């Protein structure tokens, strides 16, 4: 996935930097290693939303690192009856990389990309590059141009912080 990402960024002429660091998958800790503000970190979470009795949709929810995914809000946004974090197995299969390294990009047709607007307000985004020991700092304008994400309010204040 790392090579696929770099190939995509290069083919699109994206402005980005590769950052090597000690292996880390937690957003708060890797942000310290990279030296970026938590609000600039793209926290990527795969969420399962149950729509009706037999239909499930999977969403790659991308929120700022200083916030958390609003599961109820995402459920309501998609008209679902239930929302939960996807199992690790399902998340990794849909995202194509291990937990802690999930990219804010989706190549799987069954994984819809939804990004919180607070993240696209940042000038530059930081995220693990499908590896625990390497990150990407990417121009937000380039990210939006490449991914054309659905932008919706899907984040809420992290536990212990003020909204």
N, C-alpha and C positions, 0 to 999 in steps of 0.2 A: 504493500500500500504506500510505503514511503516513496518508492520510485514512481508510482502512478501519480501521486500528489505533485512531486517535483516536475514530472513531465507535463502535467496540466498547467501548473503555474508558469513554467517556461513557455509553453505553447501559447498561452494567453498574454504573455508579456507582463506578468504581474510583478509588482515591486514587493520583494520579500527578502528576509535574511534568515539564514539557518543558524540556530544557536545550540551548541553542544553543552551538556551539563550532566551532573550526576543523575543516575536513574531515579525518577520520581513520577508518580501518577496522580498524586493529590494536588488539586488546583492551587490551594493556598501555599503548599510547600514548593511546588515547582515555580510558582510566580516569584517567590523569594530568590530561588536559584537564578532565574532569568532576569530579575531586577525590574519586573513590570508591576504596575498597579493591578490589584485583583479585578477591578472593573474592566481592564483590558483583556483579561483571560477569557477565552471562549470555553465555557464548561459545556460539554456535550453529553447528553443523556438520552438513551433510547427509552421511549415511553410507549406502552400498549394502551390503546383506548378501545373499550368495548362499545360497539355501536349495535344496538339491538341484541337479539339473542345469539346470533351466530357469526356476526361480523366483527372483526378486529382490525384496527388500523395501527400501524406503528409510525411513530414520529421521532425524528432526530431533533430534540429540543436543544437549542443552543442559547445559553443565557450567560450574563456576566459572572465572573468567578466570585464576586461578592454577593451573589444572590442565589436563590434556589428555584427549581422548576415548580410552578404553581400547578399541581396535578389537577385540582378541581377546576381551575380556570381553563386548562387545556382540554379537559373533559367537556366542559360547557362549550368551548370554542368549536369543537368538532361534533357537538350534538350527541355525545356519548352518555352512557349510563355509569361508566366506571373507568378509572384511569389508574395505572400503576407503572412503576419502573419495570421494564421488560427484564426477564431473567437474563443472567449473564450470558448464557448460551445463545439465546435469541439475539441479544444486543450485539454480541461479537459476530454472529453469523450475518446479520443485516449490515453492520457497519464495516465488516471486513478487517477489523483489528481488535486487539485485546482491550479489555476495560482499562481505563486510565490512559489509553492512547487513541481513543476514538476521535476521528477528524470531524471538523464542522462542515463536511462535504458528504454528500450521499451519491452513491453510484447504483444502489439497489432500487429497483422499481417499486418495492413495497415499503420503502422508508421515505416518508415525507419530511422535508427540511422546513422547520419553523424557527425563526430567530427573533429574540426579544429586541425591540427597538433601542433599548438602552445600550446594547452592545454595538449596534451599527452607528451610534453616535461617537464612538471612539475613533481616533485617527488611525490607530493601528491595533490589530488583534494578535494575541499570542495563544498558541496551542501546541500540545504535543503532536509530533509529526508521525503518528502511527508507530512511535517508538518511545520508550520511557526516558531515553538519554538524549533525545534531540527534539528541539521545538522549532517552530516557524513564527516569525514576526511578519505579518502580512498587512499591507495597506487595506484598510477597511473598504475603501472605494473599489479596489480591485476584487476583493472577496465578494462584494455584492454584485459586481458586474459579471463575475464568473458563475456564481451559484444562483443568482436571481431568486433569493429565498422568499418565502412567505414571511412577512414581518408582522408579528402580533405580540401583544403583551402577554407573556407566558412566564414571567419571573415575579417572584415576591422576595421580600427581604429575607436574608439568611437568618437562621435562629440566632438569637443573642445580639442582633444588630438593630439599628433604628431604621424605619422605612424611608 
